[in-house]
Amino acid sequence: MNLADFEGYMEQVIVGRGRKYFEDGRVEHIQVLEENHFAAEVDGSDLYTVHVNLDENGEIVDTGCNCPYDMGDYCKHQAAVFFALKSERDGMAGLPVKKQKKEAKLKIDIKKVLMDQSKDELVKIILDFTQNNPEFENILKSRFASGEEEITASKKLIKEYIRKAKRNGFIGWRDVSTAVRGADTVLDNARGKILKEEYEKSIILSQTVLSIIVDVLQYCDDSDGIVGGTISESISLMNEAVSTGLGSWTPAQQKKIFSLILKESQNKRYSGWNDWQFALLGICVNFAEDQGARDILEQHLEELLSNGAETGWSREYSLRQIKLLQLDVLQRFDSEEKTGDFIKENLRYSEFRKIAIEHALEKHSFQEAIQLCLDGEEVDQEFRGLVKDWKELRFLVYEKMGDLENQKKLAFGLILENEYKYYLKLKQLCSDEEWGGVVDEILENLEEERFLPGIYERILVEEKLTAKILEYCRKRPSYIVSYYPHLIEEYPVEVDELFIKFILESAREATDRKKYKQVCAVIKKYKSAYGEKPAARLIGSLQMEYPRRPAFLDELKKIK
């Protein structure tokens, strides 16, 4: 998409709104970050930032906007900035300057300006800016303070942005990105601490974010998952800092950090947010090489196992996660024999059964692996996805055993469960002489089951069974749009009839512009298949038949 003709690549509604924003002077200024890289502020329902990267020919290489719009590839704020950049390049040629309330002027390189200033002048600039922007003062304190002052400043910064985003005690989805801005700044600081090998400080800062941001979920609309993302990033940074820094800490430091993370996981704020609680406990496993830490962690996990507060699916999920944490401890710090016994005791959980199968395969205990798979199919018969997993693992065992007949039998069954990849595997397993009969049997079974979405047609195409494809399309006229390339050479007349029949039926049923566009999209396919003149005749007949459908006529005119 080029700046010269971007309008043709975007939704016209967005283009129109963007043009109006530009003409009304809502693009407040454009800053040159570096050559062909621009950042602009656009005054909408909030002040949004748009960035645009161009190449030397004006191609839009990358662009984005921090507004919440997610209904298409581009928003009206981006469109407005595109118009502003285009106008700057074109010297405003052809654009209604008189409608401009403000001109979008390209600003000088701010980095260069600052680099040219003296230290005293920079300090003055920062102090002046800080007086009018209290949150910036908190940003500076959180980044450059130390010890308790750093934590206090970080908390203040996080809470300041949350307060700013609140409306009547609630944070709407449009304001969530503002609410977490302070938290994200603190996390940037925590990330920087890891680079400086200040791992303990990074963990404390990340925990500071968690202690405040998790509670925000109680009074915000996090439909876009922004708060959840900030929480996950906090835990991820804690895990990275522990994994990297653990070996360099003294026993006293290890004990301190272990206690901090374990205590955080036990906080009531994680009630109803078990995934984050278990993620924190997963970080604690890193410390279990120390027997004291291990005893404390294992005791806590046992207490969670005996906690009967949860019921139903939630309880079952929690039990599985606790067992997996216990397994993680054993795998890292105990013997294979003890770990194996624990796995066998917990085969009711699919993760444990899969590990047991992997262990059996490693030992070439193929019959044991097959039995584990068969038992899984029996135990989990109510869960189709798990049954499929056990069958696929069983197929893998047969492969390793070289058991050709059982591979064929199992692959055939999986094909009838809509698993196309096993059709390809079965084809490789069969000789050319037997394959024709196998295909006929597969198709016969699929036809008896009234087909399965996708796999039946894919097999017809793969096997080039054009007569069956044609018959299939006759029963389902809409399918001709997808399968005509496989038929047109052999059945040009029949494909033409099916295309026209489907187009005419679709036109009769169409009642709004969206459906008219769908009809026209099919006509374009027809045109690519049969050429200009047949398509023109069809369009002409539709124009004559529907003279009172102006929207349809308008869409028909757009067909090129």
PAFI-782661 format. One line per 3 residues: their letters; for each residue x, y, z of C-alpha. Coordinates in steps of 0.1 Angstrom, whole numbers, m for minus. Each point is the difference from the previous one (the first is absolute). Layout:
# PAFI-782661
a) X,Y,Z | ...
END
This chain:
# PAFI-782661
mnl) 0,0,0 | 15,33,m11 | m5,34,14
adf) m10,12,m35 | m30,m23,m3 | m7,m14,35
egy) m37,9,m3 | m6,m29,m24 | 12,m25,25
meq) m21,10,30 | m36,m2,9 | m17,30,m15
viv) m18,8,32 | 34,2,18 | 14,21,m28
grg) m29,25,2 | 3,3,37 | 38,4,m2
rky) m3,27,m27 | m25,19,22 | 24,m2,30
fed) 28,13,m21 | m21,29,m15 | m12,9,35
grv) 36,3,11 | m1,m28,25 | 35,m11,m10
ehi) 16,22,26 | 36,m5,m10 | 23,m24,m17
qvl) 35,m7,14 | 29,m14,m20 | 15,m27,22
een) 26,m9,m27 | 0,m1,m38 | m33,m12,m13
hfa) m12,m9,35 | m28,23,14 | m20,3,31
aev) m32,21,1 | m26,9,26 | m36,m1,m11
dgs) m28,17,20 | m29,m25,2 | m21,m12,30
dly) 35,1,16 | 34,11,m12 | 13,m29,m20
tvh) 35,m7,m14 | 6,m13,m35 | 33,m12,m13
vnl) 8,m4,m37 | 31,m15,m16 | 5,7,m37
den) 26,m13,m24 | 18,22,m25 | m28,m4,m26
gei) m28,9,24 | m11,m35,8 | m16,m3,34
vdt) 22,m27,15 | m14,1,35 | m26,20,19
gcn) m20,m2,32 | m23,20,23 | m5,m4,37
cpy) m38,5,m2 | m23,m30,9 | m14,m4,m36
dmg) 2,m37,m10 | m26,m4,m27 | 25,3,m29
dyc) 36,3,m10 | 0,38,2 | m18,27,20
khq) m12,35,m8 | 30,15,20 | 24,m18,m23
aav) m19,11,m31 | 1,36,13 | 38,m2,4
ffa) 4,m16,m34 | m18,30,m15 | 22,24,20
lks) 32,m16,m12 | m13,m2,m35 | m9,37,0
erd) 34,9,13 | 17,m19,m28 | m24,15,m26
gma) 3,35,13 | m38,0,8 | m7,m3,m37
glp) m37,m8,m6 | m10,0,36 | m25,24,15
vkk) 24,22,21 | m28,24,10 | m16,m28,20
qkk) 32,m5,21 | m3,13,35 | 36,m9,6
eak) 27,m10,m24 | 19,m32,6 | 36,11,1
lki) 29,m23,1 | 20,6,32 | 37,1,3
dik) 19,m30,14 | m5,3,38 | 29,m23,8
kvl) 24,23,m19 | m14,31,18 | 6,m16,35
mdq) 34,m12,m10 | 10,36,m8 | m9,13,35
skd) 23,3,30 | m4,m21,31 | m13,31,19
elv) m25,8,m27 | m13,m36,m1 | m4,0,38
kii) m20,32,m3 | m22,m14,m27 | m7,m31,20
ldf) m8,19,32 | m23,24,m19 | m18,m29,m16
tqn) m3,m19,33 | m17,30,17 | m29,m3,m24
npe) 0,m38,m3 | 0,m17,34 | m1,m35,m15
fen) 33,8,m18 | 16,8,34 | m12,m34,13
ilk) 15,m17,m31 | 34,16,7 | m1,m9,37
srf) m10,m36,m8 | 29,m3,m25 | 28,18,19
asg) m9,m4,37 | 14,m29,20 | m12,m23,27
eee) m33,7,17 | m2,34,m18 | 0,m18,m33
ita) m29,m23,11 | m20,29,15 | 4,20,m32
skk) m9,m30,m22 | m32,m6,20 | m9,36,m2
lik) 5,0,m38 | m21,m31,m5 | m28,13,22
eyi) 1,35,m17 | m8,m14,m34 | m27,m23,15
rka) m16,30,17 | 1,20,m33 | m17,m28,m19
krn) m29,m5,25 | m35,14,m7 | m24,m3,30
gfi) 21,m28,15 | 2,m20,m33 | 25,m3,m28
gwr) m17,m4,m34 | 17,m20,m28 | 10,32,m18
dvs) 20,12,31 | 17,m33,9 | 31,8,m20
tav) 4,32,20 | m6,m18,32 | 30,m24,m5
rga) 24,26,m14 | 17,6,34 | 2,m38,5
dtv) 16,m5,m34 | 25,27,8 | 10,m17,32
ldn) 3,m33,m19 | 23,16,m25 | 21,10,29
arg) m1,m36,14 | 11,m12,m34 | 29,24,0
kil) 10,m14,35 | 4,m35,m15 | 23,14,m27
kee) 21,17,28 | m1,m34,19 | m19,16,28
yek) m23,m30,2 | m14,5,35 | m10,36,m8
sii) m17,m12,m32 | m21,m26,20 | m10,26,27
lsq) m11,25,m27 | m20,m27,m19 | m16,m11,33
tvl) m9,36,7 | m19,1,m33 | m18,m32,7
sii) m11,11,35 | m18,30,m15 | m11,m10,m35
vdv) m17,m34,8 | m25,20,21 | m8,22,m30
lqy) m18,m30,m16 | m27,5,26 | m11,33,m14
cdd) 9,2,m36 | m12,m13,m34 | 30,m20,m12
sdg) m16,m13,m31 | 32,5,m20 | 21,m18,26
ivg) 23,30,6 | 0,m4,38 | 4,m37,m3
gti) 30,5,m23 | 17,23,25 | m5,m26,27
ses) 14,m27,m22 | 30,22,m9 | 7,6,37
isl) 0,m37,8 | 22,m7,m31 | 26,26,11
mne) 0,m15,35 | 6,m35,m15 | 28,13,m22
avs) 17,18,28 | m2,m30,23 | 12,m24,m27
tgl) 30,22,m9 | 9,13,34 | m6,m30,24
gsw) 36,m13,m3 | 15,33,10 | m20,5,32
tpa) 11,m8,35 | m22,m24,20 | m15,29,18
qqk) m9,18,m32 | m15,m32,m14 | m21,m4,32
kif) m12,36,m2 | m11,m2,m37 | m16,m34,5
sli) m20,13,29 | m10,31,m20 | m13,m19,m29
lke) m17,m27,20 | m17,26,22 | m12,18,m32
sqn) m15,m33,m13 | m20,m5,32 | m16,35,m1
kry) m38,0,m1 | 2,23,m31 | 6,m32,m21
sgw) m33,m15,10 | m17,m8,m33 | 33,5,m19
ndw) 16,m34,6 | 22,1,m31 | 20,29,13
qfa) 2,m16,35 | 14,m32,m15 | 24,19,m22
llg) 14,16,31 | 3,m34,17 | 17,m13,m31
icv) 27,27,6 | 4,m12,36 | 9,m35,m13
nfa) 34,15,m11 | 9,3,37 | m9,m36,9
edq) 36,m12,m3 | 3,14,35 | m17,m25,23
gar) m14,27,23 | m17,18,m29 | m12,m33,m14
dil) m16,m11,32 | m19,33,3 | m11,m2,m37
eqh) m11,m36,2 | m19,6,33 | m18,29,m17
lee) m9,m21,m30 | m14,m27,22 | m21,26,18
lls) m13,11,m34 | m9,m36,m8 | m20,m4,32
nga) m18,33,m5 | m36,m7,m7 | m11,35,m8
etg) m2,m6,m37 | m25,m24,m17 | m6,m15,m34
wsr) 21,8,m30 | 19,27,18 | 11,m24,28
eys) 11,m26,m26 | 20,26,m19 | 17,11,32
lrq) 8,m36,10 | 16,m6,m33 | 22,32,2
ikl) 11,m9,36 | 10,m35,m11 | 19,14,m29
lql) 20,23,23 | 7,m30,23 | 12,m19,m31
dvl) 23,29,m10 | 17,m1,34 | 5,m38,m3
qrf) 13,2,m36 | 26,27,10 | 12,m13,33
dse) m9,m37,5 | 8,m34,m15 | m16,m14,m31
ekt) m15,m28,20 | m18,23,24 | m11,22,m28
gdf) m13,m30,m20 | m20,m13,30 | m16,34,4
ike) m9,1,m37 | m17,m34,2 | m20,11,30
nlr) m14,29,m20 | m9,m15,m34 | m35,14,4
yse) 15,33,m12 | 7,0,m37 | 33,19,4
frk) 13,m28,22 | m12,m27,m24 | 18,17,m29
iai) 32,1,20 | m4,m37,9 | m4,m8,m37
eha) 31,20,m9 | 20,m19,27 | m12,m33,m13
lek) 10,9,m36 | 35,11,13 | 4,m35,15
hsf) m15,m16,m32 | m27,m15,23 | m25,1,m30
qea) m26,m22,15 | m1,20,32 | m4,32,m21
iql) m28,m15,m21 | m18,m11,32 | 3,35,15
cld) m15,14,m32 | m29,m25,m1 | m7,6,37
gee) 0,38,m7 | m26,m5,m28 | m22,m19,24
vdq) 4,23,30 | m5,32,m20 | m27,m12,m25
efr) m21,30,9 | 27,23,m12 | 4,m2,m37
glv) 31,21,m2 | 19,m22,25 | m12,m32,m17
kdw) 15,14,m32 | 33,7,18 | 2,m36,13
kel) m7,m14,m34 | 26,22,m16 | 26,m11,26
rfl) m10,m36,m6 | 6,5,m37 | 34,14,8
vye) 8,m32,20 | m11,m22,m29 | 23,21,m22
kmg) 30,m6,23 | m9,m37,2 | m3,m2,m38
dle) m35,m15,4 | m14,8,m34 | m34,m17,3
nqk) m9,18,33 | 12,33,m15 | m24,m5,m30
kla) m29,m10,22 | 4,30,24 | 7,25,m28
fgl) m32,m12,m18 | m20,7,32 | 15,34,5
ile) m8,10,m36 | m37,m8,8 | 4,24,30
ney) 10,28,m24 | 38,m2,4 | 12,7,m35
kyy) 37,m4,8 | m6,m37,6 | m15,m4,m35
lkl) 35,11,m12 | 17,m23,24 | m22,m29,m11
kql) 6,7,m36 | 38,m3,6 | m6,m33,19
csd) m20,m16,m28 | 13,m15,m33 | m12,14,m33
eew) m20,m32,m6 | m20,2,32 | m4,38,2
ggv) m30,3,m24 | m21,m24,21 | 10,18,32
vde) m11,33,m14 | m33,m14,m11 | m6,m14,35
ile) 9,33,16 | m24,20,m22 | m27,m26,5
nle) 2,3,37 | 1,38,m1 | m30,1,m23
eer) m19,m23,24 | 7,25,28 | m13,28,m23
flp) 35,13,m5 | 24,18,24 | 7,37,m5
giy) 31,4,m21 | 16,m34,m1 | m24,m15,m26
eri) 6,28,m25 | 37,0,7 | 3,m37,m8
lve) m21,5,m32 | 24,27,m11 | 31,m19,10
ekl) m11,m31,m20 | m12,22,m29 | m35,m16,1
tak) m15,27,m21 | m33,m18,m7 | m6,m3,37
ile) 10,37,6 | m25,11,m27 | m28,m20,16
ycr) 9,13,34 | m2,36,m14 | m34,m7,m16
krp) m13,m9,34 | 17,31,16 | 1,27,m26
syi) 20,25,21 | 30,m25,m1 | 5,7,m37
vsy) 18,33,10 | 27,m21,18 | 2,m30,m23
yph) m4,14,m35 | 38,0,m7 | m1,m38,3
lie) m30,m4,m24 | 1,27,m26 | 24,m18,m24
eyp) m20,m32,m1 | m36,14,6 | 0,36,m13
vev) m38,0,m9 | m11,m15,33 | 22,23,21
del) m14,30,m19 | m36,m11,7 | 8,m6,37
fik) 17,34,3 | m29,19,m15 | m26,m20,19
fil) 18,9,33 | 4,37,m9 | m36,4,m10
esa) m13,m18,31 | 23,21,22 | m11,32,m17
rea) m37,m8,7 | 7,m6,37 | 23,31,4
tdr) m17,28,20 | 28,23,11 | 33,14,m13
kky) 21,m26,19 | m18,m28,m18 | 2,19,m33
kqv) 38,2,4 | 1,m37,6 | m19,m6,m32
cav) 24,23,m19 | 30,m19,15 | m14,m32,m16
ikk) m5,18,m33 | 37,10,0 | 9,m36,4
yks) m23,m9,m29 | 16,27,m20 | 35,m13,7
ayg) m12,m34,m11 | m19,8,m32 | 12,35,m10
ekp) m13,35,m6 | m29,m6,m24 | m19,m27,19
aar) 4,20,32 | m13,32,m17 | m31,m19,m13
lig) m7,m13,35 | 5,34,16 | m23,16,m26
slq) m27,m26,6 | 2,7,38 | m2,38,m6
mey) m32,m5,m21 | m15,m23,26 | 6,21,30
prr) m4,37,m11 | m14,10,34 | 30,m12,20
paf) 23,30,m2 | 25,m14,25 | 3,m32,m21
lde) 3,20,m32 | 28,20,16 | 19,m31,10
lkk) m4,m15,m34 | 16,31,m16 | 30,m5,22
ik) 9,m34,m15 | 32,3,m20
END
